[in-house]
Amino acid sequence: MKNIVSTVILAAALVLPAAGANLARAEKHPVNACGCYGEGNNCTCEKKAKCGCPGECEPKGCEVARQKEMEKEIEAETKRAKEADKARNKPKEDATSAGDDDDGPSSGSKAGAAKAPAVKPMSAATKKQFLKLLEAYLAEHPEAKNKMLSEVRAELQ
């Protein structure tokens, strides 16, 4: 019984000063929502710190992870846009090839010119995604800021 009591007292003696030091540090340095605090240009984070405080002290690697996530989003949006473009262009090609077989090449091109594909208005979400993609492209290619959209499109194709 004495061994158990002495072990508990020893453990308490070791734990309480460490807890007091953490409390004193917390009062000295306020911790942000991510679990980090800054001293000048240095950031110190707790073990359980997490990302989510852009522009403030964050654990190492948060900015890199955020950049990778942004690149993944851009790639996904680009892929969706390409697939949508393929889906839009596929029926148009089928219709012109069917017209070419029936009436000859000259009448098929006239029918395609007379019947322009209907343009669907973009939703707000699609406009927002397009804007993000456009901003990302212009960040990578600043020389494209002064070009017409048709010139940029021709370069990309």
SEVOZA-154579 format. One record per residue (C-alpha): x, y, z; residue number from 1. Coordinates in steps of 0.02 Angstrom, whole numbers, plus 50000, padded with zeros to 5 digits. Each point is the difference from the previous one (the first is absolute). Example, Ala and Ser with C-alpha at 12.3 -4.5 7.8 and 13.67 -1.06 7.14 Angstrom:
<markes>
       X       Y       Z   seq
   50615   49775   50390     1
   50069   50172   49967     2
</markes>
This chain:
<markes>
       X       Y       Z   seq
   50000   50000   50000     1
   50144   50118   50040     2
   50074   49966   49827     3
   49838   50049   49914     4
   49983   50160   50100     5
   50181   50048   49971     6
   49982   49965   49813     7
   49845   50111   49989     8
   50088   50140   50095     9
   50153   49986   49889    10
   49894   50004   49841    11
   49905   50151   50063    12
   50163   50087   50040    13
   50062   49972   49823    14
   49838   50044   49910    15
   49946   50157   50093    16
   50155   50106   49961    17
   49986   49955   49816    18
   49816   50049   49998    19
   50043   50162   50089    20
   50134   50039   49870    21
   49874   49972   49859    22
   49876   50114   50087    23
   50132   50135   50023    24
   50050   49984   49817    25
   49818   50013   49945    26
   49979   50160   50100    27
   50161   50071   49930    28
   49962   49954   49819    29
   49818   49996   49944    30
   49966   49849   49890    31
   49897   50023   49841    32
   49861   49884   49940    33
   50128   49887   49915    34
   50095   49969   50162    35
   50151   50109   49959    36
   50077   50160   50064    37
   50130   50113   49924    38
   50155   50083   50068    39
   50060   50122   49869    40
   50022   49902   49838    41
   50001   49833   50091    42
   49846   49893   50017    43
   49985   49873   50140    44
   49860   49874   49996    45
   49929   49875   50121    46
   50003   49815   49959    47
   49814   50001   49961    48
   50013   50153   49887    49
   49903   49997   49837    50
   49991   50099   49839    51
   49864   50128   49968    52
   50071   50169   50045    53
   50067   50075   49838    54
   50101   50157   50030    55
   50032   49953   50182    56
   50116   49878   50086    57
   49967   49824   49937    58
   50091   49834   50011    59
   50134   49970   49870    60
   49935   49935   49835    61
   49828   50079   50008    62
   50036   50124   49860    63
   50072   49862   49890    64
   49848   49890   50035    65
   49884   50145   49959    66
   50092   50031   49835    67
   49989   49815   49954    68
   49814   50000   50037    69
   49977   50154   49890    70
   50096   49915   49858    71
   49891   49844   50018    72
   49843   50108   49990    73
   50065   50088   49845    74
   50042   49833   49917    75
   49828   49931   50042    76
   49914   50155   49931    77
   50106   49995   49843    78
   49958   49816   49975    79
   49814   50035   50025    80
   50007   50143   49876    81
   50088   49892   49870    82
   49873   49861   50022    83
   49857   50123   49985    84
   50079   50074   49844    85
   50019   49826   49925    86
   49819   49960   50042    87
   49943   50164   49921    88
   50103   49976   49842    89
   49960   49815   49975    90
   49816   50020   49952    91
   50046   50144   49883    92
   50126   49891   49908    93
   49875   49857   49986    94
   49868   50117   49927    95
   50120   50071   49870    96
   50063   49829   49949    97
   49820   49939   49980    98
   49963   50153   49892    99
   50155   49968   49895   100
   49945   49823   49959   101
   49825   50051   49945   102
   50024   50155   49894   103
   50186   50013   49962   104
   50136   50107   50078   105
   49937   50171   49945   106
   49824   49982   50070   107
   50065   49930   50166   108
   50108   50153   50030   109
   49854   50116   49957   110
   49887   49910   50124   111
   50134   50013   50135   112
   50022   50186   49968   113
   49813   50034   50001   114
   49970   49900   50158   115
   50119   50068   50133   116
   50007   49904   50164   117
   49894   50076   50137   118
   50104   50081   50137   119
   49938   49960   50174   120
   50020   50136   50131   121
   50131   49961   50133   122
   49944   49973   50178   123
   50075   50104   50140   124
   50102   49850   50060   125
   50069   49970   49825   126
   50046   50184   49983   127
   50091   49992   50167   128
   50097   49844   49946   129
   50043   50080   49834   130
   50063   50155   50089   131
   50113   49895   50113   132
   50071   49907   49851   133
   50028   50162   49906   134
   50088   50081   50148   135
   50111   49846   50021   136
   50045   50002   49815   137
   50041   50185   50003   138
   50107   49976   50155   139
   50103   49871   49905   140
   50000   50098   49837   141
   50004   50188   50039   142
   50036   50041   49818   143
   49825   49938   49955   144
   49918   50144   50095   145
   50015   50114   49848   146
   49939   49872   49872   147
   49826   49974   49933   148
   49907   49845   50057   149
   50000   49930   49824   150
   50192   50014   49994   151
   50018   49907   50165   152
   49877   49867   49942   153
   50099   49976   49838   154
   50161   49978   50100   155
   49921   49870   50113   156
   49933   49893   49858   157
</markes>
